[in-house]
Amino acid sequence: MMETFTPWTLFVDVGVISCLLLVCKFLRVKLKLMQKFFIPPSLAAGFLGLALGPGGMDVLPLSQNMGTYAGILIAFIFGSLALTSQRSEEQGASIGRMWAYSQAGLLLQWAVGGLLGVLLLQYIWPGVGAGFGITMPSGYCGGHGTAAAVGEAFRKLGDEEILTLAMTAATVGIVASVFMGLPLIKWATKNGQTAYLTDYDELPVELRTGLLVPEEKRPRLGTDTCSSISIDSLTFNLTVVAAIALGGYGLSRLVGMWVPELNLPVFSCAFVVGVALRKILDHTGAMQYTCPQTISHMSGMMTDFLVVFGIAGIKLSVVLAYWQPLVVLLLVGLLFTLAYVLIFGKLMQTECWFEKSIFTWGWFTGTMAMGIALLRVVDPDMRSRCLDSYALAYLFIAPVEIALVTFAPVVFFNGGGLWFASACFVAGVAVLGVAKYRGWMKRN
């Protein structure tokens, strides 16, 4: 019997997932095993939802609509990006190295996944679709957010399975970022490769439990920019982001009416609307009444829910049907990413090479949050200024990443995957060439 969706269905789904998050947060505080491996509560909650939800034992009242929430959440997340990017003063060479290092790695990961799928996996396992290979980079570099975006784009094109495969890749990526990242940190500390951390066992309690104690270590959630007598500041910032997401939805529908073949995803259009609104707010001086820190926290909240819904909504039947090529794809992706991060990290980062490399490992396999979590382990006071360089470099990386996620599904679905992946490879090598030419690729 087809499940009837009502507002109460959404209410129950969010309520159950919230309870799972609370339980897993409690477990993170109490269980040494979760602390030892820095397992995020959202990841643990996702696995609980998968095991106990409709895809597993079916003992939790979760609906079959969890997969549809991803497309909405990712529109909010991408819509907030333009409002949270901050200008910073940083040396050009440091930004250039971080840009080239990250941009080339991103492009080459897409190239490896795409070429592996088109040239090898398709022929060994004939049932594998043309877009199978890019589930790896969409899940690794982009995390569950990009995996949701790519999967949603393929779903609109008629391929329902890519969403589950991409979400699986993102889940494997997060697990790998932790369970491979922490041994890397231990190795680096023992071999004198870290700039600030000398003993892994000296990590502060707040990094292990995730609770900020004592009170002076608790940063402000945000700044009030509106008087609550008119509108609460949190409400105001949420309405701005919601308006951007709605604008993205409207733009996507409008483009679809004019050019049905293009089929732009809502999250890409939301980012464009966000950039346009940011320019208007900056020009009129109204940007000062938004709070990037508050919006960033809202984006983080939506990302947590996206991770849980994404994992809990995985269709195990699809994963089992493709488990062999999926294992090959994800293993090759991990080995390539590990080799790239360590080799080119040492070649291109003249200062704090390991700190910047472990951050990039977390980003390239899990999420930005995982990259920051690993960075804080080796650089708790952020003296490497890794995030400063990355924040400005990402302004140039983001358009490329969004273009990849926007156009890759359409191109691969229509048989142009080989050309697309080859172009990514050439572009990645070209970026490394630019780095070599500019003197950004030197041994320490």
NORWONOR-V705150 format. One record per helix or strand of 2 or more residues. SS is the DSSP state (H for helix, E for strand). FROM is the first residue (numbers start at 0). TO is the last residue. If there is no record, write none. Layout:
ss & from & to
SS & FROM & TO
SS & FROM & TO
This chain:
ss & from & to
H & 6 & 29
H & 31 & 35
H & 40 & 51
H & 65 & 83
H & 91 & 123
H & 133 & 139
H & 142 & 156
H & 160 & 189
H & 199 & 201
H & 204 & 208
H & 214 & 216
H & 232 & 257
H & 265 & 283
H & 285 & 288
H & 291 & 311
H & 315 & 320
H & 322 & 347
H & 352 & 364
H & 367 & 377
H & 385 & 412
H & 416 & 436
